[in-house]
Amino acid sequence: MPIRLGKDPNKPRTPVTEENLVRPNSLLRRLRDQVILSEGWTRALIAFFAGAVGALAMPPIGLFPALCVTMSVAVWLLDGCGVAPLRIRLKSAAVAGWFLGFGYFVAGLYWLGAAFLVEADRFAWALPLGVFGLPAALACFTAAGFAVSALIWRPGAGRVFSLTFGLGAAEIARGILFTGFPWNVYGMALGQYPLLAQSASIFGLYGLTALSIALAASPATLVDMDKRPAPLRSPSAVAAGFFAVLIAFGAFRLQQANVSFAPNVRLRIMQPNLQQDAKFRPSAGGEILRRYLELSDRSTSPSTAGLANVTHLIWPESAFPFVLGREPQALAMIGAALGGHTVLLTGAIRVEGENRGADAFNALQVVDGSGQILASADKVHLVPFGEYLPAAGLLRAIGLRQFVALPGGFQPGTARRALEAPGLPPFQPLICYEAIFPGEVTPQRNDGRSRPEFFLNVTNDGWFGLTSGPYQHFAQARLRTVEEGLPLVRAANTGISAIVDPYGRVIESLPLGVAGVLDGQLPKPIAPPIFARHPILSVAIVYALALAAAIVRRRRV
């Protein structure tokens, strides 16, 4: 018996009439009809490959038309759910959505496999769980988005808004539920470019996601066979006009941008390009520290004679294969190198308690010229399977461990808070992928504390080698500057390290896979944009408008 996925054998087919016959000279119409009438594994493969094409819209490639292919096929797949009973339509939509999401996440997150090969003897067997298991789980959100879209689906241009609302809401859920994983959210197709990203100052990443879906899905209506609207009122023409508005708004905002710099602050970011392999072990701690100090004191120009001209030195996440606070000799070496004029901000493990009862935290620590740790901030949003193991008892029983070889894993910090260091304005530490969560990167609003004046993101992307992952990570961290109006200082072990202004423009950077130092000034923040002041309201308005447009169009049919 043939296998059918998302199709019911008794489902009524769309009748073939003169109105919907394919014109033989129209390749696009033939493609549309093949998608609509597909079923079984053919339908599943169409959805999978359409999703995979959409990954080309993400960094580092950034080909927005690729997302147009994905979203246009998504519209036609939902068209193909027909007029069967609701239960069958929802099942057909969900299955198609799952395969499209699975293709998108496999192609976009393939680089996760590199982490399993860092310690291949321990983790290589689990590589399929990361490369295919996580995408399979994330695709459930896409399936739910398709099902929601199918609930309010009707022929006509309004179905673009149905997809926008359903799939966009699913992306918001993906970024929040089960600790959240808003990686490669569709809005990054626009958000990776400073010119197009400026609308994030109003709508944030999830607002850009709604715009990206609507713009990318509009070409699907080019081959609609119903009565055509006036050319200037066609969905594609409206989408092109709105795209032009985004460009104009971005150009205007950047033209008005006037960024100044904090006085008496001279930053140096050290990027060691230290591979996350067997050499990164406690026995090599002294050698690693000497490498850091030598690289940090490098002279980069006649006017920058090593650390003598630097007020603040920044090292990346996971800088040491030991607990810095419990190594007085290491602290003394650091203090001697810093002298009385430089302060170090570095990623490090922080430990509370003794022996088996000790709790470990992934922290950012401030060290002065006397070798004292002046302040620490703990990572709040930990990486599942990387820094801790969910359902640890059950998963350890089948042989799973977190990547960081730390008994019991890390403990999360209690709350996100701004940190202070001598000579710097208050800043917000963002450790590793904490920087990818829109609306969560600053302390709770109305907590009585002052707003931080910049983001300090320390990260270690060495797990992922020279793949797309580090580029995607940097693009997402950079978008936070546009949303919050705060500059970003980023130190990454293998790259990309950078200084970014509050409009998302890169001032200085070090490329991926290069060891070196980056010197620069600290940009000042700008007034909080709309999204920074109303992160929930601004997004809610966008999705309320999308839902209203879908329902109004639905009632007109």
Buried (B, 14 or more C-beta within 10 A) or exposed (E): EEEBBBBBEEBEEBEEEEEBEBEEEEEBBBBBBBBBBBBEBEBBBBBBBBBBBBBBBBBBEBBBEBBBBBBBBBBBBBBBBBEBEEEBBBBBBBBBBBBBBBBBBBBBBBBBBBBBEBBEEEBEEBBEBBBBEBBBBBBBBBBBBBBBBBBBBBEBBBBBBBBBBBBBBBBBBBBBEEEBBBBBBBBBBBBBBBBBBBBBBBBBBBBBBBBBBBBBBBBBBBBBBEEEBEEEEBBBBBBBEBBEEBBEBBEEBBEEBEBEBBEEBBBBBBBBBBBBEEEBEEEBBBEBBEBBBEBBBBEBEEEBEBBEBBBBBBBBBBBBBBBBBEBEEBBEBBBEBBEEEBBBBBBBBBBEEEEEEEEBBBBBBBBBBEBEBBBBBBBBBBBBBBBBBEEBEEBEEEEBBBBBEBEEBBBBBEEBBBBEBEBBBBBBBBBBBBBBBBBBBBBEEEEEEEBBBBBBBBBBBBBBBEBBBBBBBBBBBBBBBBBBBBBBBBBBBBBBBBBBBBBBBBBBBBEBBEBBBBBBBBBBBBEBBBBBEBBEEBBEBBBEBBBEBBBEBBEEE
